Amino acid sequence: MAEDNVVRKYEFHPALIGDIELGRPNLGFNVRVEVYRLMQYTFRDVIERKYGTEEADEIFFSAGRIAGTEFYRKYIGEQKDLGDFVRTLQGQLRENGIGILRVEKTSDDLGKLILSVEEDLDCSGLPELDFEVCKYDEGFLAGVMESYTGAPYNVREIDCWCTGDRTCRFTVDRA
């Protein structure tokens, strides 16, 4: 792990997303899901071989949290009303091909939620593996919720396509 005072070469910055219209005038914004998964699961394989499963899970969760925070900033923006927040989040997840979000349960204070994501970008259509694979999604949802509420969240996948379910389901608890 790099120390906080070390100058980093690849620190995430929104500019690293780039100007897609300028850089990909012919291919545009779209890429096939198989290619995205090829990148994600080869990264995961290399990280897991080098650092072990637990560390790989932590790395993917942390990366997902950064992505969720940036996704909120770029696609959701400041939201005061819970209904507007949920509708905007659902619309952006669908529009960007990430998945179809449903809020299954929520407490009035947003201290506990159960969310499901159908047609999940990371795992829908994968073979059954007997374990959940959506660590990145856990972090992503934590980053989105933390951005909306200003409070930290613990997110855990409890159902996954890869465990035989046909939707990914997450518990979302304020830390």
Protein Blocks (a to p, Z undefined) as FASTA:
>chain_A
ZZfklccfklccfklnopfklmmmmnmmbdcfklmmmmmmmmmmmmmmmnojklmmmmmm
mmmmmmmmmmmmmmnopafblklmmmmmmmmmmmnonaccddfbdcfklpaccdddehif
klgopacehiafklmmmmmmmmmmmmmnopacddddfbdfknopabdcdddddZZ
